[in-house]
């Protein structure tokens, strides 16, 4: 038990020092804090120059709430719970495997250092995105998970910052499910995978932005605003009532597994979910909402 307490304490102090470095010493290209700000400003500028919904304000409905969510979920949430929880669970899993004479390395499919870095990172990206696509489907299919995911679907006007409006339980679910698949294929540092995460953030911001782009033929590979708007549609036909277009970065999984749905442009469709008029409107109430539901 003492070992786990030390891991938790070291996780807090380690991430706090990392966060201070990110804020005060922006001397690395893979600075996540300023990278997020740069990507957000660029996509917001694109929204202003090329607005798809002309009647939508630059400071759209819930703009500042989503901006708070963006920084809370991407940084403060890690400090409060995620890093400590992830490190503790990882160590606990390793201890269980050790007790039966195994280790996570025993399940590793390949040594990432044996591959060219670009190929290893590409495999990492594809596996990560596919696992997240499946996890996203679970968030819609499992009722108690859907109560957490409602926070993200409470967005009524799409904009770049809506990308990171989600309940703190979501990354716990995502990270728990993808931990083992990623651990057995790759062992990269945060600097190695920074380009993957920056790309995913950029695509995610664009998916939620007030932009009418579908990238032409590339729409069958990459998720895009015209596709993702239908994921947030309030009303869907019964045969797709659990949701459509689950892709995060890639759209290819939806086309392969027939969960794609784009009946028309969707520019002015109503967003949300059934009963969202009764959904809490402020941050704290939204965070507590799932705890009051069965």
C-alpha positions in Angstrom: 0.0 0.0 0.0 2.9 2.4 0.8 4.2 1.9 -2.7 0.9 3.0 -4.2 0.7 6.0 -2.0 4.3 7.0 -3.1 3.2 6.6 -6.7 0.2 8.9 -6.2 2.3 11.6 -4.4 5.0 11.4 -7.0 2.4 11.6 -9.8 1.1 14.9 -8.3 4.4 16.5 -7.7 5.8 15.3 -11.1 2.8 16.5 -13.1 2.8 19.8 -11.2 6.4 20.4 -12.1 5.7 19.4 -15.7 2.8 21.8 -15.9 4.9 24.7 -14.5 7.5 23.9 -17.1 4.9 24.0 -19.8 3.6 27.4 -18.7 6.9 29.1 -17.9 9.5 27.6 -20.1 8.0 27.1 -23.6 11.3 26.1 -25.1 10.2 22.8 -26.7 8.3 22.3 -29.9 6.1 19.7 -28.2 4.7 22.1 -25.5 1.2 20.8 -25.1 -0.2 24.0 -23.4 0.9 26.5 -26.0 0.3 23.9 -28.7 -3.3 23.7 -27.7 -3.6 27.5 -27.7 -2.0 27.8 -31.1 -4.3 25.1 -32.7 -7.3 26.7 -31.0 -6.6 30.2 -32.3 -5.9 28.9 -35.8 -9.1 26.9 -36.0 -11.1 29.8 -34.4 -9.7 32.2 -37.0 -10.8 29.7 -39.8 -14.3 29.8 -38.2 -14.3 33.6 -38.4 -13.1 33.8 -42.0 -15.1 30.8 -43.4 -18.2 30.5 -41.2 -20.6 27.7 -42.3 -23.5 28.9 -40.3 -23.6 32.6 -41.1 -26.0 33.4 -38.3 -23.9 31.9 -35.6 -22.0 34.4 -33.4 -18.3 34.4 -33.1 -18.8 34.0 -29.4 -21.4 31.4 -29.8 -23.6 29.9 -27.1 -21.5 28.4 -24.3 -18.3 29.6 -25.9 -16.7 30.5 -22.5 -18.0 27.3 -20.8 -16.4 25.2 -23.6 -13.2 27.2 -23.3 -13.1 26.4 -19.6 -13.8 22.8 -20.3 -11.0 22.7 -22.8 -8.3 23.8 -20.4 -9.8 21.9 -17.4 -10.0 18.6 -19.2 -6.6 18.9 -21.0 -4.5 20.1 -18.0 -6.2 20.5 -14.6 -8.0 17.1 -14.8 -4.6 15.5 -15.2 -3.3 17.3 -12.2 -6.4 16.4 -10.1 -6.9 12.8 -10.9 -5.8 11.3 -14.2 -2.0 11.0 -13.9 -2.1 9.6 -10.4 -4.9 7.2 -11.3 -3.2 6.1 -14.5 0.2 5.5 -12.9 -1.4 3.6 -9.9 -3.5 1.4 -12.1 -0.6 0.6 -14.4 1.6 -0.4 -11.4 -1.3 -2.5 -9.9 -1.7 -4.3 -13.2 2.0 -5.0 -13.4 1.9 -6.4 -9.9 -0.9 -8.7 -10.7 0.9 -10.0 -13.8 4.1 -10.4 -11.7 2.3 -12.5 -9.1 1.4 -15.1 -11.8 4.9 -15.0 -13.3 4.1 -12.7 -16.2 4.8 -9.2 -17.3 3.2 -6.8 -19.8 6.3 -7.2 -22.0 5.3 -10.9 -22.3 2.3 -9.8 -24.4 4.2 -7.2 -26.5 3.5 -7.9 -30.2 6.6 -6.2 -31.4 9.4 -4.0 -30.2 8.7 -0.5 -31.6 12.4 0.2 -31.7 12.8 -2.4 -34.4 10.6 -0.4 -36.8 11.3 2.9 -38.5 9.9 5.5 -36.1 7.3 6.8 -38.7 5.9 3.3 -39.2 5.8 2.6 -35.4 4.0 5.8 -34.8 1.6 5.2 -37.7 0.7 1.8 -36.1 0.3 3.5 -32.7 -2.0 6.1 -34.3 -4.2 3.5 -36.1 -4.6 1.2 -33.1 -5.3 4.2 -30.7 -7.9 5.6 -33.0 -9.6 2.3 -33.6 -9.8 1.6 -29.9 -11.2 5.0 -29.3 -13.8 4.5 -32.0 -15.0 1.4 -30.3 -15.0 3.1 -26.9 -17.0 5.9 -28.3 -19.6 3.4 -29.5 -19.8 2.1 -25.9 -20.4 5.6 -24.6 -23.6 5.6 -26.7 -24.7 2.0 -26.2 -24.2 1.5 -22.4 -26.8 3.6 -20.5 -24.7 4.5 -17.5 -21.8 5.6 -19.8 -24.2 7.6 -21.9 -25.1 9.7 -18.9 -21.5 10.8 -18.7 -21.3 11.3 -22.5 -24.4 13.6 -22.4 -22.1 16.4 -21.2 -20.4 16.4 -24.6 -23.7 16.1 -26.5 -25.2 19.0 -24.6 -23.5 21.3 -27.0 -26.2 23.3 -28.9 -24.0 25.3 -31.2 -20.9 23.7 -32.6 -17.5 25.4 -32.3 -13.9 24.3 -32.0 -13.8 24.4 -28.2 -16.8 22.0 -28.0 -14.3 19.3 -28.9 -13.0 19.1 -25.3 -16.3 19.6 -23.5 -16.7 16.2 -21.8 -17.2 14.7 -18.4 -14.0 13.8 -16.4 -15.1 10.1 -16.4 -14.7 9.8 -20.2 -10.9 9.9 -20.2 -10.9 7.4 -17.4 -12.9 5.0 -19.6 -10.9 5.7 -22.7 -7.5 5.3 -21.0 -8.6 2.1 -19.1 -9.7 0.4 -22.3 -6.8 1.5 -24.5 -4.0 0.9 -22.0 -3.3 -2.7 -22.7 -3.7 -2.5 -26.6 -1.2 0.4 -26.7 1.2 -1.1 -24.2 1.6 -4.3 -26.2 2.4 -2.6 -29.5 4.5 0.5 -28.5 6.7 2.1 -25.9 7.1 5.7 -27.0 7.9 8.8 -25.0 5.5 11.7 -24.8 7.8 13.6 -27.2 7.6 10.8 -29.7 3.8 10.8 -29.8 3.4 14.6 -29.5 2.9 14.9 -33.3 0.2 12.2 -33.1 -1.7 14.1 -30.4 -1.3 17.5 -32.0 -2.7 16.0 -35.2 -5.6 14.5 -33.3 -6.4 17.8 -31.5 -6.3 19.7 -34.8 -8.7 17.2 -36.5 -11.0 17.2 -33.4 -11.1 21.0 -33.3 -11.9 21.1 -37.0 -14.7 18.5 -36.6 -16.5 20.7 -34.1 -15.8 24.0 -35.8 -18.3 26.1 -37.6 -16.9 25.1 -41.0 -18.6 23.4 -43.9 -15.6 21.2 -45.1 -15.6 17.5 -45.9 -12.0 17.4 -47.5 -13.3 15.9 -50.8 -12.1 12.3 -51.3 -10.3 12.4 -48.0 -13.6 12.4 -46.2 -13.5 8.6 -46.4 -10.3 8.7 -44.3 -10.6 11.7 -42.0 -13.5 12.8 -39.9 -14.7 16.2 -40.9 -17.2 19.0 -39.9 -19.9 17.9 -42.3 -19.7 14.3 -41.0 -19.4 15.1 -37.3 -22.3 17.5 -37.2 -24.6 14.4 -37.7 -23.0 12.7 -34.7 -24.4 15.6 -32.6 -27.9 15.6 -34.3 -30.7 15.7 -31.8 -33.0 13.6 -33.9 -32.0 10.5 -35.8 -33.9 7.7 -37.5 -34.7 4.6 -35.3 -32.3 2.4 -37.1 -29.4 4.6 -36.0 -30.9 5.8 -32.7 -27.7 4.9 -30.7 -25.7 7.3 -32.8 -23.7 7.6 -36.0 -20.2 8.7 -37.2 -18.3 7.7 -34.1 -14.9 8.4 -35.6 -12.6 10.7 -33.6 -9.8 11.4 -36.1 -10.5 8.8 -38.8 -13.8 8.3 -40.5 -12.6 5.1 -42.2 -13.9 2.9 -39.3 -17.5 4.2 -39.8 -17.4 3.5 -43.5 -15.9 0.0 -42.9 -18.5 -0.9 -40.1 -21.4 0.9 -41.7 -22.0 3.4 -39.0 -21.6 6.4 -41.4 -24.7 8.6 -41.8 -24.7 11.9 -43.8 -28.2 12.2 -45.4 -27.7 15.9 -46.3 -25.4 18.8 -45.4 -26.7 19.2 -41.9 -25.8 22.8 -41.7 -28.8 23.9 -39.6 -29.9 20.7 -37.9 -30.8 20.9 -34.2 -28.0 19.6 -32.0 -28.3 17.8 -28.6 -30.3 14.8 -27.3 -33.9 14.1 -26.2 -34.7 15.9 -23.0 -31.6 18.2 -23.2 -33.8 21.2 -22.3 -33.6 19.9 -18.7 -29.9 19.2 -18.8 -27.8 21.4 -16.4 -26.3 24.6 -17.9 -23.2 25.1 -15.7 -20.0 23.2 -15.3 -20.4 21.9 -11.7 -24.0 20.8 -12.3 -23.0 19.0 -15.5 -20.2 17.2 -13.7 -22.5 16.0 -11.0 -25.4 15.1 -13.3 -24.4 11.4 -13.9 -24.1 10.8 -10.2 -27.8 11.6 -9.8 -28.9 9.2 -12.5 -29.3 5.4 -12.4 
